[in-house]
Amino acid sequence: MNPMLKYIDEELLRLDSLNLLRKPKIVHGPQGPRAVVNGREALIMCSNDYLGLAGHPLVKEAAIEAVQRWGAGAGASRLVSGTMEPHVMLEERIRAFKKAEAALLFNSGYNANLGVISALLDRSSEVFSDKLNHASIVDACVLSRAKVRRYPSRDVNALERLLKASKAKRKLIATDSVFSMDGTIAPLPDITGLLDTYGAMLLVDDAHATGVLGPKGRGSLEHFNISHPAVIVMGTLGKALGSFGAFITGGRAVIDLMVSKARPFIYTTALPPSVCGAAMKALDIVENEPGLRQRLWENTARLKEGLSDMGLDTLGSETPIVPVKLGAAKKAVDVSERLLDMGVFIQAIRPPTVPEGTSRLRMTLSASHGPDDVDSALSALGKSLDV
């Protein structure tokens, strides 16, 4: 037998034996608080659609209008013929929303992190990465060929020791603002305080903060009232903004460099106009309807109070990402399946996404949930765990 085909068969069997084999569940119909999942109606408690904008009628209408005006696709990469009016309009809209000098669109948060980190660093550089950073940052650090220094999550003292020991000409700190599997928030003011002392830049992955954190929903920099020329922010359009794609914001020179050096930007067909239209309308809603964020945080508080009453470990979550630590991968998978049987969809998160022995249910809230939805999820979870 071909050795590569043999490896594939053996690896699938190994993953299955460890309860690590992934099989996507199919959601029928639009994103929302409820949908049909694998053939049965379920309450969705694991989506990143924090403000309920993925199915918002005005967002859908804006996407349709964009298709009618600009067509279905961009036709080429941005540096060929793919830079269309909606891309420029959305970049300006994002720049203003994030209070930045400039913005640049990417086709996903993964591509954005790959593009920024590989464009800024080389073999003579060092990158300092939080150990709980998203996989896109981890992979980008490797692709950059820079020396990678990982520090314990949110440990600013450990980060400073690494910076102090560094002799690299170029230094970049990379961190999630909201850690996607724990729901905790990075100590960005303390990290930003290190930049001038050690001549470093900071890349903040704001994927789960954009639209969620800050008085106006502008993200982690607004949340902490941070303004620094050496800070770059990556944000996504596909979570709280309900659309698709991503962006980076920062100084004008940073964006100009990305246009010429960020390979995922240069060599990828531009985002469809419909995505841009939807995202612009979503930004309008975020700015004009603060009640959505208020409802999101009310739901979050209700869920956390219920989980606390049940004595469950939520790993210190500070955001609408609320993990329930269960430990073994098999237990997390079994509980997730029992919940779906009861009409509640919460995915099990297992290694390598989280460390061994910390498998969990990752619950997320949305402004589209009502109090009864939260209570139903808590009741089903209690029954599934026999709490």
C-alpha positions in Angstrom: 0.0 0.0 0.0 1.2 3.5 -0.8 2.9 4.7 2.5 1.2 8.1 2.4 -2.3 6.5 2.0 -1.4 4.1 4.8 -0.4 7.1 7.1 -3.7 8.8 6.4 -5.8 5.7 7.3 -3.7 5.2 10.5 -3.9 8.8 11.5 -7.7 8.9 11.2 -7.9 5.8 13.4 -5.5 7.3 15.9 -7.5 10.6 16.1 -10.8 8.6 16.4 -9.4 6.5 19.3 -8.5 9.7 21.2 -11.8 11.4 20.6 -10.1 14.0 18.5 -11.6 13.3 15.1 -13.6 16.3 13.8 -16.9 16.0 12.0 -18.7 19.3 11.3 -22.3 19.5 12.3 -24.6 21.1 9.6 -26.6 24.1 10.4 -29.7 24.4 8.2 -31.0 27.9 7.7 -29.5 31.3 8.7 -27.4 32.0 11.7 -29.5 33.0 14.7 -30.4 32.0 18.3 -32.1 28.8 17.0 -31.5 26.7 13.9 -31.8 23.1 12.7 -28.6 21.3 13.5 -28.0 17.8 12.0 -31.7 17.5 11.4 -33.1 18.8 14.7 -34.1 22.2 16.1 -31.6 23.5 18.6 -30.7 26.6 20.6 -27.3 27.8 19.3 -25.0 28.6 22.1 -21.6 28.4 20.4 -21.7 31.0 17.6 -19.5 34.1 17.4 -22.4 36.1 16.1 -22.3 38.3 19.2 -24.7 41.0 18.2 -27.0 38.9 16.0 -26.0 40.7 12.9 -25.4 37.7 10.6 -29.1 37.4 10.0 -30.1 41.0 10.5 -32.5 42.2 7.8 -30.6 45.4 7.2 -27.3 43.7 6.8 -28.8 41.1 4.4 -30.4 44.0 2.4 -27.1 45.8 2.2 -25.4 42.7 0.9 -28.0 42.2 -1.8 -27.8 45.9 -2.8 -24.0 45.6 -3.1 -24.4 42.6 -5.5 -26.8 44.5 -7.6 -24.6 47.5 -7.8 -21.1 45.9 -8.0 -21.6 42.2 -9.0 -20.9 38.9 -7.2 -17.1 38.9 -7.2 -14.1 41.2 -7.3 -12.5 39.3 -10.3 -8.8 39.6 -9.2 -6.5 40.4 -6.4 -6.3 43.9 -5.0 -3.1 44.8 -6.8 -4.4 43.7 -10.2 -7.9 44.8 -10.9 -9.6 43.8 -7.7 -9.6 47.0 -5.8 -13.2 48.2 -6.2 -15.1 51.1 -4.8 -16.7 49.1 -1.9 -13.2 48.0 -0.7 -12.0 51.6 -0.5 -15.3 52.6 1.2 -15.1 49.9 3.8 -11.5 50.6 4.6 -12.3 54.2 5.2 -15.3 53.2 7.3 -13.1 50.8 9.4 -10.4 53.5 9.8 -12.9 55.9 11.2 -14.6 53.3 13.4 -11.3 52.2 14.9 -9.9 55.8 15.2 -6.8 54.8 13.2 -4.7 56.5 10.6 -5.4 53.8 8.0 -7.0 50.4 7.4 -6.5 47.5 5.0 -8.8 44.6 4.2 -7.8 40.9 4.3 -9.9 37.9 3.4 -9.8 36.3 6.9 -8.3 36.9 10.3 -6.0 34.0 9.6 -4.7 35.7 6.5 -4.4 39.1 8.2 -2.2 37.7 11.0 -0.1 35.7 8.5 0.3 38.8 6.4 1.2 41.3 9.1 3.7 39.2 11.0 5.5 37.8 8.0 5.8 41.3 6.4 7.3 42.8 9.6 9.7 40.2 10.6 12.6 38.1 9.3 15.4 35.8 10.6 17.0 38.7 12.5 13.8 39.5 14.4 12.2 38.2 17.5 8.4 37.8 18.1 7.0 37.5 21.6 3.8 35.5 21.6 1.3 34.8 24.4 1.0 31.0 24.9 -2.8 31.1 24.4 -2.7 33.1 21.1 -4.9 32.0 18.2 -3.5 29.4 15.8 -3.1 32.0 13.1 -0.6 34.0 15.2 1.2 30.7 16.1 1.5 29.8 12.4 2.4 33.3 11.4 5.3 33.4 13.8 6.7 30.2 12.3 6.3 31.5 8.7 8.0 34.7 9.6 11.3 32.8 10.3 11.8 35.1 13.3 12.9 33.6 16.7 9.7 32.9 18.6 9.6 33.6 22.3 6.4 32.4 24.0 5.4 33.8 27.4 2.8 32.4 29.9 -0.5 33.9 29.1 -1.0 37.5 30.3 2.2 37.3 32.3 3.7 40.8 31.7 6.7 40.2 34.0 7.7 37.1 32.0 7.2 39.1 28.8 9.4 41.9 30.0 12.2 39.5 31.0 12.2 38.1 27.5 12.3 41.6 26.0 15.1 42.6 28.3 17.2 39.7 27.2 16.6 40.2 23.5 19.3 41.5 21.1 17.1 41.5 18.1 16.9 44.6 15.8 13.2 44.2 15.3 10.9 43.0 18.1 7.1 42.4 17.8 4.8 41.4 20.7 1.7 39.5 19.5 -1.4 38.9 21.6 -5.1 38.2 21.4 -7.0 40.9 23.2 -9.8 38.4 24.0 -8.5 34.8 24.2 -11.0 32.8 22.1 -11.1 29.7 24.2 -10.8 31.2 27.7 -12.7 34.4 27.3 -10.1 36.3 29.3 -8.7 39.7 28.3 -5.0 40.6 27.8 -3.4 43.2 30.0 -2.9 45.6 27.1 -2.1 48.8 29.1 0.8 47.0 30.8 2.1 45.5 27.6 1.8 48.8 25.7 3.9 50.3 28.5 6.8 48.1 27.5 7.0 49.2 23.8 9.1 52.4 24.1 11.4 50.9 26.7 12.3 47.9 24.6 11.8 49.3 21.1 9.0 46.9 20.2 5.8 47.0 18.3 2.5 45.3 19.4 0.0 43.4 17.3 -3.4 43.0 18.9 -5.7 40.4 17.6 -9.1 42.1 18.2 -11.2 39.4 16.6 -13.4 38.8 19.6 -13.3 42.4 20.9 -14.4 44.3 17.8 -18.1 45.2 18.3 -18.0 43.8 21.8 -15.6 45.7 24.0 -15.5 49.5 24.6 -18.2 52.1 25.1 -18.8 52.3 21.4 -17.9 48.7 20.5 -14.6 49.8 18.9 -12.6 47.0 20.6 -9.9 46.6 23.1 -8.0 49.9 22.6 -11.2 51.8 23.3 -11.9 49.5 26.2 -8.5 50.5 27.8 -8.3 54.0 26.3 -5.0 53.1 24.5 -3.4 55.2 21.8 0.2 54.4 20.7 1.8 54.7 17.2 3.5 51.3 17.6 0.3 49.4 18.1 -1.3 47.5 15.1 -4.8 46.0 15.4 -6.2 43.0 13.5 -10.0 42.7 13.6 -12.5 40.5 11.9 -15.8 41.2 10.1 -17.2 37.7 10.6 -17.9 37.7 14.3 -19.8 40.6 16.0 -20.1 42.3 12.6 -21.9 39.3 11.1 -20.2 39.4 7.7 -16.8 37.9 6.5 -13.2 38.9 6.2 -10.8 40.9 8.3 -8.7 44.1 8.5 -5.7 45.6 10.1 -5.5 49.2 11.3 -2.5 51.2 12.3 -0.2 54.0 11.1 -0.3 55.0 7.4 3.3 53.7 6.9 2.3 50.3 8.4 -0.6 50.0 5.9 1.6 51.1 3.0 4.1 48.4 3.9 1.4 45.8 4.1 0.2 46.6 0.6 3.7 45.9 -0.8 4.8 43.0 1.4 1.8 41.1 3.0 1.6 38.1 0.7 -1.9 37.0 1.7 -3.1 40.5 0.7 -1.1 40.5 -2.6 -1.9 37.0 -3.8 -5.6 36.6 -2.9 -8.7 37.6 -4.9 -10.3 40.5 -3.2 -13.4 40.2 -1.0 -16.8 40.0 -2.8 -18.6 43.4 -2.9 -21.6 41.8 -1.0 -19.3 41.2 2.0 -18.2 44.9 2.0 -21.8 46.1 1.8 -22.9 43.9 4.7 -19.9 45.0 6.8 -20.5 48.7 6.3 -24.2 48.3 7.4 -23.1 46.3 10.4 -20.7 49.0 11.5 -23.6 51.5 11.2 -25.7 49.3 13.5 -22.9 48.8 16.0 -22.5 52.6 16.3 -26.2 53.4 16.4 -27.7 50.6 18.5 -25.7 50.3 21.8 -28.7 48.4 23.2 -27.4 45.3 21.4 -24.1 45.3 23.3 -26.1 46.0 26.6 -28.3 42.9 25.9 -25.2 40.8 25.1 -23.6 41.7 28.4 -26.8 41.1 30.3 -27.1 37.6 28.8 -23.4 37.0 29.7 -24.0 38.0 33.3 -27.1 35.8 33.5 -25.2 32.8 32.1 -22.1 33.2 34.4 -24.3 33.6 37.5 -26.1 30.3 36.6 -22.8 28.5 36.0 -21.4 29.8 39.2 -24.4 28.5 41.1 -23.8 25.1 39.6 -20.2 25.2 40.8 -18.7 24.9 37.2 -15.2 26.2 36.3 -15.4 28.9 33.7 -11.7 29.6 33.7 -12.0 33.2 34.8 -13.9 34.4 31.7 -14.4 38.1 31.4 -16.3 38.2 28.2 -19.3 36.6 26.3 -17.0 33.6 25.6 -17.7 31.4 28.6 -15.9 28.0 28.7 -17.0 25.2 31.0 -13.9 23.1 31.7 -14.6 19.3 31.7 -11.1 17.9 31.4 -11.1 14.8 29.2 -11.9 15.0 25.5 -14.3 12.1 25.7 -16.3 13.7 28.5 -16.5 17.0 26.5 -17.7 15.2 23.4 -20.2 13.1 25.3 -21.7 16.1 27.1 -21.9 18.0 23.8 -23.8 15.2 22.2 -26.2 14.8 25.1 -26.9 18.6 24.9 -27.7 18.4 21.2 -30.1 15.5 22.0 -31.9 18.0 24.3 -31.9 20.7 21.7 -28.9 22.8 22.8 -25.9 23.1 20.5 -22.6 23.7 22.3 -19.4 22.4 20.7 -16.8 20.5 22.6 -13.3 22.0 22.3 -10.4 19.5 22.5 -6.7 19.4 21.9 -4.8 20.7 20.0 -7.1 23.8 20.2 -6.7 23.7 24.0 -4.1 22.1 26.2 -4.3 18.4 27.1 -6.6 17.8 30.1 -8.5 21.1 29.6 -11.2 20.0 27.1 -14.3 22.1 27.5 -17.6 23.3 26.3 -17.2 26.7 24.7 -20.4 28.7 25.3 -20.9 32.0 23.6 -23.7 34.6 24.1 -25.5 36.7 21.5 -27.7 39.8 21.8 -30.2 37.7 19.9 -30.6 35.4 22.9 -33.4 36.1 25.3 -33.3 35.4 29.1 -35.4 32.2 28.5 -32.7 31.0 26.1 -30.0 31.4 28.7 -32.1 29.6 31.3 -32.9 26.7 28.9 -29.2 26.3 28.2 -28.4 26.2 31.9 -31.1 23.7 32.6 -30.0 21.4 29.8 -26.3 21.7 30.9 -27.2 20.7 34.4 -29.1 17.6 33.2 -26.3 16.6 30.8 -23.7 16.8 33.6 -26.0 15.4 36.3 -25.2 18.5 38.4 
